Amino acid sequence: MNYKTYTPCSVSCSVYLFMIFSFLLVGITIAAFIIASDLLANLGDTTCDFENTYNYLYSGTPAGVSPAWSGVSNFNNFANGLATNFPNSLPLLNGVFQSSLYDSLTSNSSSSSLFQTAMVFTCPAALAANTVSCPFADVNTCINANNLQIPIFSQDYCDNNITTSASSMIQAEMQTTTQWKASL
């Protein structure tokens, strides 16, 4: 070991640097404790407090607290009050479809009756005439090597012989309406 490498100046500089960093660390620690104690002292006065937030979720926020929450308990009381006070005098659907008014409306076969007017479905045949451009880059891959294509859906839209067409499904629904009424 060589004693000449350690001079009194280098040792004292190292000690001074260590003391400066130690005092700096102690000062930062004291400041952190002061800030933390202030935050903890004021925590009960803020709405960010966990206990207050938990209570607000159940019972709602007091007046003046923002954001204002209704609270689960208040909503539950509202729902119970609504269920209790719901008007029980509303007619059931079954009663509506068995009423004489409904029978008179649906059995009126005159051409000017509301029921017959509603039962008329004229399929928009103009849809079948609409064309779309060939979606492929090569026109030869489209039907008849034509750029203007009529979609199969449009062609079948008004065909009653195709069970999945709009016209066929609407006609079928119109025929089962009386069966639905009778099943009630």
C-alpha positions in Angstrom: 0.0 0.0 0.0 1.3 3.4 -1.0 0.7 6.2 1.6 1.5 8.9 -0.9 -1.8 8.5 -2.9 -3.9 9.8 0.1 -3.3 13.4 0.8 -4.9 15.3 3.7 -6.6 17.6 1.2 -8.3 14.7 -0.7 -9.6 13.1 2.6 -11.0 16.4 3.9 -12.7 17.2 0.6 -14.3 13.8 0.6 -15.6 14.4 4.2 -16.9 17.8 3.3 -18.8 16.5 0.2 -20.3 13.6 2.3 -21.5 16.1 5.0 -23.0 18.4 2.3 -24.9 15.6 0.7 -26.0 14.3 4.1 -27.4 17.7 5.1 -29.1 18.0 1.8 -30.7 14.6 2.2 -31.9 15.4 5.8 -33.4 18.7 4.5 -35.3 16.9 1.7 -36.6 14.3 4.2 -37.8 16.9 6.6 -39.6 18.8 3.8 -41.3 15.6 2.7 -42.5 14.9 6.2 -44.0 18.4 6.5 -45.8 18.2 3.1 -47.1 14.7 3.9 -48.4 15.7 7.3 -50.2 18.7 5.8 -51.8 16.4 3.2 -52.9 13.9 5.8 -54.3 16.7 8.0 -56.5 18.0 5.1 -57.5 14.6 3.7 -60.7 14.5 5.8 -61.8 17.8 4.3 -61.7 16.7 0.6 -64.1 14.6 -1.4 -61.2 12.5 -2.5 -61.3 10.8 0.9 -62.0 7.1 0.4 -64.5 6.9 3.3 -66.5 9.9 2.1 -66.5 8.6 -1.4 -67.7 5.2 -0.3 -70.5 6.9 1.8 -71.4 9.1 -1.2 -71.8 6.1 -3.4 -74.5 4.7 -1.0 -76.3 7.8 0.3 -75.5 10.4 -2.3 -73.5 13.6 -1.9 -74.5 16.4 0.5 -75.6 19.7 -0.9 -72.9 21.7 -2.5 -70.5 18.8 -3.2 -69.4 18.5 -6.8 -69.8 16.2 -8.6 -73.3 15.5 -7.2 -74.2 11.8 -7.0 -77.6 10.3 -6.3 -76.4 7.4 -4.4 -77.5 3.7 -4.6 -79.8 4.1 -1.6 -81.7 7.0 -3.2 -81.9 5.2 -6.5 -83.2 2.1 -4.8 -85.9 4.1 -2.9 -86.9 5.8 -6.2 -87.2 2.5 -8.0 -89.3 1.0 -5.1 -91.5 4.1 -5.1 -91.9 3.8 -8.9 -92.8 0.2 -8.7 -95.3 0.7 -5.9 -97.0 3.7 -7.4 -97.0 2.4 -11.0 -100.5 2.7 -12.4 -102.1 -0.7 -12.2 -105.1 0.4 -14.3 -103.2 0.1 -17.6 -104.9 -2.4 -19.8 -103.0 -5.6 -20.6 -102.1 -6.3 -24.3 -104.3 -9.3 -24.1 -107.3 -7.1 -23.2 -106.5 -4.7 -26.1 -106.4 -7.5 -28.7 -109.7 -9.0 -27.4 -111.5 -5.7 -27.2 -114.5 -4.9 -29.4 -112.7 -1.8 -30.8 -109.8 -4.0 -32.1 -112.3 -6.4 -33.6 -114.2 -3.6 -35.3 -111.0 -2.2 -36.7 -109.5 -5.5 -38.0 -112.8 -6.9 -39.4 -113.7 -3.8 -41.4 -113.2 -5.0 -45.0 -114.2 -1.8 -46.8 -111.5 -0.4 -49.0 -111.4 2.9 -47.1 -110.9 1.3 -43.7 -107.7 1.9 -41.8 -107.0 -1.8 -41.5 -107.3 -2.5 -45.2 -105.2 0.6 -46.0 -102.5 -0.6 -43.7 -102.6 -4.1 -45.1 -101.7 -3.0 -48.6 -98.1 -3.5 -49.5 -96.9 -2.4 -52.9 -93.4 -3.6 -53.5 -91.1 -0.9 -54.9 -90.3 -2.6 -58.2 -88.1 0.3 -59.2 -85.4 -1.2 -57.0 -85.0 -4.1 -59.4 -84.0 -1.7 -62.2 -81.2 -0.1 -60.2 -77.8 -1.2 -61.4 -74.3 -1.1 -59.8 -70.9 -1.0 -61.4 -68.9 -4.2 -61.7 -67.0 -4.5 -58.5 -64.0 -6.3 -60.2 -61.1 -4.7 -62.1 -61.8 -7.0 -65.0 -65.3 -6.5 -66.4 -65.1 -10.0 -67.9 -65.4 -11.6 -64.4 -68.9 -10.0 -64.1 -72.1 -11.6 -65.4 -72.4 -11.3 -69.2 -69.1 -9.4 -69.2 -71.2 -6.3 -68.5 -70.1 -3.3 -66.4 -73.7 -2.5 -65.2 -74.9 -5.3 -62.9 -78.3 -5.8 -61.3 -77.8 -7.2 -57.8 -79.5 -10.5 -57.1 -81.1 -9.0 -54.0 -82.7 -6.3 -56.1 -84.0 -8.8 -58.7 -85.5 -11.0 -56.0 -86.8 -8.1 -53.8 -90.3 -8.1 -55.2 -90.6 -11.8 -56.2 -93.3 -13.5 -54.1 -92.1 -16.9 -55.2 -88.8 -16.5 -53.4 -89.4 -17.1 -49.6 -86.5 -14.8 -48.5 -87.6 -11.8 -50.6 -89.0 -8.7 -48.9 -92.3 -9.0 -50.6 -92.8 -12.7 -49.6 -91.8 -12.1 -46.0 -94.1 -9.1 -45.6 -97.0 -11.0 -47.2 -96.4 -13.9 -44.8 -96.3 -11.6 -41.8 -99.5 -10.0 -42.9 -101.2 -13.4 -43.1 -100.1 -14.5 -39.6 -101.3 -11.3 -37.9 -104.7 -12.8 -37.3 -103.2 -16.0 -36.0 -101.1 -14.0 -33.5 -104.2 -12.2 -32.4 -106.2 -15.5 -32.0 -103.3 -17.1 -30.0 -103.6 -14.4 -27.3 
